[in-house]
Amino acid sequence: MYLSYSFYDTGAIVAGHGSLDDGCPASSENIASLSWVQDACSVTGALNRLGATGTMERYLRYLLNIIADSNGLPFQAVYDIHHRTVVSKNVAGIWEIPEHHDSYGAAVLACTQAFFDERLYHPADKAVFEQLERLGETAFEKFRQPDLDIWGYGETAIHTYSSMMCWAACDRLSRIAKKLDLAAQAKEWAERAGIIHERIIENAWNPERQTFTATWQGDSVDASLLRMIDLHFLPADDERVIKTVDRVTEKLLQGDFLLCSEKAIDTHQETLPFICTFWWILAINALGRKGQAREAFERILSYQNYLGMFSSCVSCEDHSLSGVFPSTSAMVGVIQCAVALSKPWDSLY
């Protein structure tokens, strides 16, 4: 399946091949030439689980080339398949690069695989680690600065998810440094990760509502908070995590689908991204609610087309596929859930 998403020349994994929506502002050709760094860590994880080592290694090379090329330039959430930057016009008609601080963590998380996976022909070395340190430096600088939300509402705030991804960048750099026997760097990055972790707990946990919130000092939740489990920000049995998952479920679950945020309720959103529901299924499965997770996953699978493919969104009106098709992020969610919910082989005999 992933061969159709991969651009062999550079190793890029594209976001999709086209759009199912009439009047989509981005043409099918443009969509098919874009690769989202924000999806990078999930993509490498899915390729790893599928055993698609060659495709994964080419994709890691693509990411490492982007990181090398971005030296001295802002690091983006999206690039084209040839490593080139992608910019957009704001309301004033000025070309700009949107700020998404989660991209630093996504890139470092994805590239961590290159240091630990012994199947790779070209494992990463200290020179690559130094390139990633540059992203870590920026992540540590940006973790408590406002950026744009990942849902496309244009909201600028200190987003908890972005801060968690900045923490993940520093945390994984510490682990990589330890792997490379760089004791001083391992200690330094662990200390930075500890600082970010402490600040997030202080500012994103709302004791009154008993939940982590989507923004620092906020009072609402969004689906991205569910990722704190698979990022290993806190263990699944932490009472704060359990209460946050319950809060997200209470506020955002509507029928078979999870809304991306409470803003989706206020704005009467016309489509729902599949990835939010997949994150929710993974979260409740991690909490031990395996029966509920399997039932929810089976219901979601009923929305795939006859080829077993998903688009990025589903229409709220008639539950038809909508948005980018086929969608890398949605198909990654399918793989992650299928692996997590599968029974181990040793239980079948």
Buried (B, 14 or more C-beta within 10 A) or exposed (E): BBEEBBBEEBBBBBBBBBBBBEEBEBEBEBBBBBBBBBBBBBBBBBBBBBEBBBBBBBBBBBBBBBBEEBEEEEBBBBBBBEBEBBEEEEEEEEEEBBBBBBBBBBBBBBBBBBBEBEEBEEBBEEEBBEBBBBBBBBBBEBBBEBBBBBBEBEBEBBBBBBBBBBBBBBBBBBBBBBBBEBEEBBEBBBEBBBBBBEBBEEBBBBEEBEBBBBBBEBEBBBBBBBBBBBBEBBEBEEEBBBBBBBBBBEBBBEEBBBBBBBBBEEEEBEBBBBBBBBBBBBBBBBBEBBEBBBEBBEBBEEBBEEEEBBBBBBBBEEBEBBBBBBBBBBBBBBBBBEBBBEEEEEEEE
